[in-house]
Structure formats: C-alpha cells, structure tokens
C-alpha cells in the first residue's frame, strides 16, 4: 500500500508511522524498515521497486519534502516522463510492501507545500492525509485531542482535567503525549485529578527559562537548565518548543529595525506587552546568532530522526546549542 502524510504537525505524522512500525516483526526491524531522505530520481525509482525479503511485511519511509517545497536542486519537480516511471513503479509495488511518503514542514516555518506540482497530485491519489498544527487559541480542539490521545493509553479524562492539562503543559502535541504517559504511570488505576496534573506535569515555564538563557548567549546557565530538563523531557520535545520560540523571536528581532512595538504586535499577531518583553530580552542578541541557532537545531533534529545521532540524542542537541 502507498501512503502520503504531509503537513506541519510533526507528532501526528510520526505517530501514524509508529503504528505501521509497531506491526513489523521486532526481530527483523533493521531489514523490514528503511528510511530515505529526499532520494534522487534514479534512486527513488529503484527504492520503489524494492522486493520484500522472506520475513513478512516491509515498511519504507521516504521523506520527499524537497520535491514539494523550498528552494533546492529538486525544486522544479519531476517531468512527465519521470512521473510516468514513478507511477508505474508505485502500481507494481508488492503487496507485502508499505511505502509512506512524508513531507513534514519544519515547525512554524515559512515553507509551504506546492500542491500544484505533478508529484503532489500523483501522491494525493493514494492514501493521503494532511496533518496540521492545532493553533493555541483553538482550546476546544486541543482539549478534544488530549481526551482522544488519553483513550489510546486507556485513560479517561473529564473536560475539566483535559483543560487543566492544556493550561499546565501548553499546546505542543508531543509534549502533551509525554505528560499523559507520565500521568498514566502515576495514577495507576485511580482517576486523574487536578492535583496530579499540577504535581506531575511539567510547566512550559521550565523551557522558557532555558530558552531565555540560551538566546541571551549565557551557555553555562543554559546547559544547567538543559540538564534539568533532560530528567523530564525527550530531546525532541525540547527541540520542538525551541523551534517555536525561535521563530517568533527571529521575527521580532528582524522587524525591530524598521517597526515599533505596536506595529510588530500587529504584524505577528502578538500582544504588545509580550512584544515589549521579548525586545528587552533580545536587546543584546543578534539576529545572526538566532538564525544560526535555528539552523543548528534543524540539523540536529534531522540527525536524530534519521538515526545518524545513534543513541546520543541529548548530546546531539547539546552540541547544537554550544556551536
């Protein structure tokens, strides 16, 4: 079967892929699961013609974002002849082979997936689904997601508890999932209470303190806070929040050269007082250093997700913030 998952909600995309990986034989995972990052056309066709081994179902994940967005050597997409070859290869795929194409946009990036491209139209004919981030102001939708995700962990949450979790943790889905897992372990067979949420769930404030030290250039204090966070959070969770925070800080810093506080607030849809506080924090921080940090984080995130970082996930993020 052919699948196509795209959008800017990284957790939901990775969660869907996890469902497929969980069905594979754990004893042969290295052979039954393969990941490819934006392969060139000849390699792509060869990958699609892969024949599964004798140990059952095989899963291939192909990141194809460069073919659908951004400025790259593949930006023009495929021509008609190439599309025909890809179509034929897809139609001839073995029944024992699942292929998932992914196009996950970086968090809060300005990139967009070009739905006019022939490659996008081709992939959309198969089992395609768009995964979009839920805006923080859509609290009802986020609370509904929390309750649905809790059900997958055999947790029953009231509307009141779902709301308390959202207020405490924020709208990052990966982080919410992690905190639900902690609540499940802590509560056992008992009902989850507001006191449990307050005691167990990490508040975003811890991440904000770390981010402030990091972006102010105080590497020593940032590393101290980072070590504390690692006892509670996965490196990818920390990265996800940092990406979001960096995006708004870069916008504010860039606009500060030509716009006043109120104008910036209108442009980026943020309360003027919050903009004022951010400007104060970023007073001695250059936009060059912010952009470099975001680039380092993006590279580290790719290495972790592609398996290049091995088991040293925390060290990969630490290296990114120290560069």
ChimeraX attribute file (.defattr): number of C-alpha atoms within 10 A of each C-alpha:
attribute: neighborCount
match mode: 1-to-1
recipient: residues
	/A:1	15
	/A:2	17
	/A:3	17
	/A:4	24
	/A:5	22
	/A:6	22
	/A:7	21
	/A:8	22
	/A:9	21
	/A:10	20
	/A:11	19
	/A:12	19
	/A:13	21
	/A:14	15
	/A:15	12
	/A:16	12
	/A:17	16
	/A:18	11
	/A:19	10
	/A:20	15
	/A:21	18
	/A:22	10
	/A:23	11
	/A:24	17
	/A:25	16
	/A:26	11
	/A:27	9
	/A:28	12
	/A:29	14
	/A:30	9
	/A:31	14
	/A:32	21
	/A:33	17
	/A:34	14
	/A:35	14
	/A:36	15
	/A:37	15
	/A:38	18
	/A:39	17
	/A:40	12
	/A:41	16
	/A:42	11
	/A:43	12
	/A:44	17
	/A:45	18
	/A:46	12
	/A:47	17
	/A:48	21
	/A:49	18
	/A:50	14
	/A:51	13
	/A:52	18
	/A:53	12
	/A:54	9
	/A:55	13
	/A:56	12
	/A:57	19
	/A:58	27
	/A:59	23
	/A:60	19
	/A:61	18
	/A:62	21
	/A:63	20
	/A:64	24
	/A:65	22
	/A:66	19
	/A:67	24
	/A:68	23
	/A:69	20
	/A:70	16
	/A:71	11
	/A:72	11
	/A:73	10
	/A:74	18
	/A:75	15
	/A:76	13
	/A:77	19
	/A:78	16
	/A:79	11
	/A:80	11
	/A:81	9
	/A:82	15
	/A:83	16
	/A:84	13
	/A:85	14
	/A:86	22
	/A:87	16
	/A:88	14
	/A:89	18
	/A:90	18
	/A:91	13
	/A:92	11
	/A:93	18
	/A:94	17
	/A:95	11
	/A:96	15
	/A:97	21
	/A:98	18
	/A:99	19
	/A:100	23
	/A:101	20
	/A:102	23
	/A:103	24
	/A:104	23
	/A:105	20
	/A:106	17
	/A:107	20
	/A:108	16
	/A:109	11
	/A:110	9
	/A:111	14
	/A:112	15
	/A:113	19
	/A:114	16
	/A:115	12
	/A:116	9
	/A:117	17
	/A:118	16
	/A:119	21
	/A:120	19
	/A:121	12
	/A:122	14
	/A:123	18
	/A:124	16
	/A:125	11
	/A:126	13
	/A:127	12
	/A:128	16
	/A:129	14
	/A:130	15
	/A:131	15
	/A:132	15
	/A:133	17
	/A:134	16
	/A:135	11
	/A:136	13
	/A:137	9
	/A:138	10
	/A:139	16
	/A:140	13
	/A:141	12
	/A:142	23
	/A:143	23
	/A:144	14
	/A:145	17
	/A:146	23
	/A:147	19
	/A:148	15
	/A:149	18
	/A:150	20
	/A:151	12
	/A:152	9
	/A:153	12
	/A:154	11
	/A:155	20
	/A:156	17
	/A:157	19
	/A:158	13
	/A:159	14
	/A:160	11
	/A:161	20
	/A:162	23
	/A:163	19
	/A:164	18
	/A:165	25
	/A:166	18
	/A:167	14
	/A:168	17
	/A:169	19
	/A:170	17
	/A:171	23
	/A:172	21
	/A:173	22
	/A:174	21
	/A:175	23
	/A:176	24
	/A:177	17
	/A:178	16
	/A:179	19
	/A:180	22
	/A:181	15
	/A:182	15
	/A:183	21
	/A:184	18
	/A:185	9
	/A:186	13
	/A:187	14
	/A:188	10
	/A:189	10
	/A:190	9
	/A:191	13
	/A:192	19
	/A:193	16
	/A:194	14
	/A:195	11
	/A:196	15
	/A:197	22
	/A:198	14
	/A:199	11
	/A:200	16
	/A:201	20
	/A:202	21
	/A:203	16
	/A:204	16
	/A:205	11
	/A:206	13
	/A:207	19
	/A:208	14
	/A:209	14
	/A:210	23
	/A:211	20
	/A:212	17
	/A:213	18
	/A:214	22
	/A:215	23
	/A:216	17
	/A:217	18
	/A:218	12
	/A:219	15
	/A:220	12
	/A:221	14
	/A:222	22
	/A:223	17
	/A:224	12
	/A:225	18
	/A:226	24
	/A:227	14
	/A:228	13
	/A:229	17
	/A:230	13
	/A:231	8
	/A:232	14
	/A:233	17
	/A:234	15
	/A:235	19
	/A:236	19
	/A:237	18
	/A:238	20
	/A:239	18
	/A:240	22
	/A:241	19
	/A:242	21
	/A:243	20
	/A:244	16
	/A:245	18
	/A:246	18
	/A:247	17
	/A:248	16
	/A:249	21
	/A:250	19
	/A:251	14
	/A:252	23
	/A:253	21
	/A:254	15
	/A:255	16
	/A:256	15
	/A:257	8
	/A:258	9
	/A:259	13
	/A:260	13
	/A:261	17
	/A:262	14
	/A:263	15
	/A:264	22
	/A:265	18
	/A:266	11
	/A:267	12
	/A:268	13
	/A:269	10
	/A:270	13
	/A:271	13
	/A:272	16
	/A:273	12
	/A:274	12
	/A:275	24
	/A:276	17
	/A:277	10
	/A:278	16
	/A:279	17
	/A:280	11
	/A:281	15
	/A:282	19
	/A:283	10
	/A:284	11
	/A:285	15
	/A:286	15
	/A:287	16
	/A:288	11
	/A:289	14
	/A:290	21
	/A:291	15
	/A:292	14
	/A:293	21
	/A:294	21
	/A:295	14
	/A:296	19
	/A:297	23
	/A:298	19
	/A:299	14
	/A:300	24
	/A:301	21
	/A:302	14
	/A:303	16
	/A:304	20
	/A:305	14
	/A:306	14
	/A:307	12
	/A:308	13
	/A:309	17
	/A:310	11
	/A:311	10
	/A:312	11
	/A:313	19
	/A:314	18
	/A:315	13
	/A:316	21
	/A:317	24
	/A:318	18
	/A:319	12
	/A:320	19
	/A:321	21
	/A:322	14
	/A:323	8
